[in-house]
Amino acid sequence: MSDVKQGLSRLRFVKVVNGCVARLTVSPRWGRLVGRGIAMLTYTGRKSGRTFTIPIGYRRTADGILITVAMPDSKTWWRNFLRDGGPLSVRLDGVDRQGHAVARRDERGRVTVDVRLAPADAGE
């Protein structure tokens, strides 16, 4: 199989998996359980200007969430948050929260994205 076909197959697979995970996060039966570690993140691409929504695994921190990016070299979304970072929204516990994310790569190549969330009542 050519590299182009493999790439297209991988993209289709990722879209299907992401779609299934997204549906699980809003499922009446499974949403609460899945939502404990998976959230939907929405951001605007730095080059394209397009809006993207993807499922991410996260851990809560004192003032936000921490995302550990698995296989960062095969993903590009986190690069939107390098240097000074950028704005995003994340759906937690059924509520869209605004925040600011900063991505960092350590000396071993691991990538984390630290998201500081605005207060839940901000903008209301």
HELIX and SHEET records of a PDB file:
HELIX    1   1 ASP A    3  THR A   25  1                                  23    
HELIX    2   2 GLY A   31  VAL A   34  1                                   4    
HELIX    3   3 PRO A   72  SER A   74  5                                   3    
HELIX    4   4 TRP A   77  PHE A   81  5                                   5    
SHEET    1   A 7 THR A  51  GLY A  57  0                                        
SHEET    2   A 7 ILE A  38  THR A  44 -1                                        
SHEET    3   A 7 GLY A  86  LEU A  92 -1                                        
SHEET    4   A 7 VAL A  95  ARG A 105 -1                                        
SHEET    5   A 7 VAL A 111  LEU A 117 -1                                        
SHEET    6   A 7 GLY A  64  VAL A  69 -1                                        
SHEET    7   A 7 ARG A  59  THR A  61 -1                                        
END                                                                             
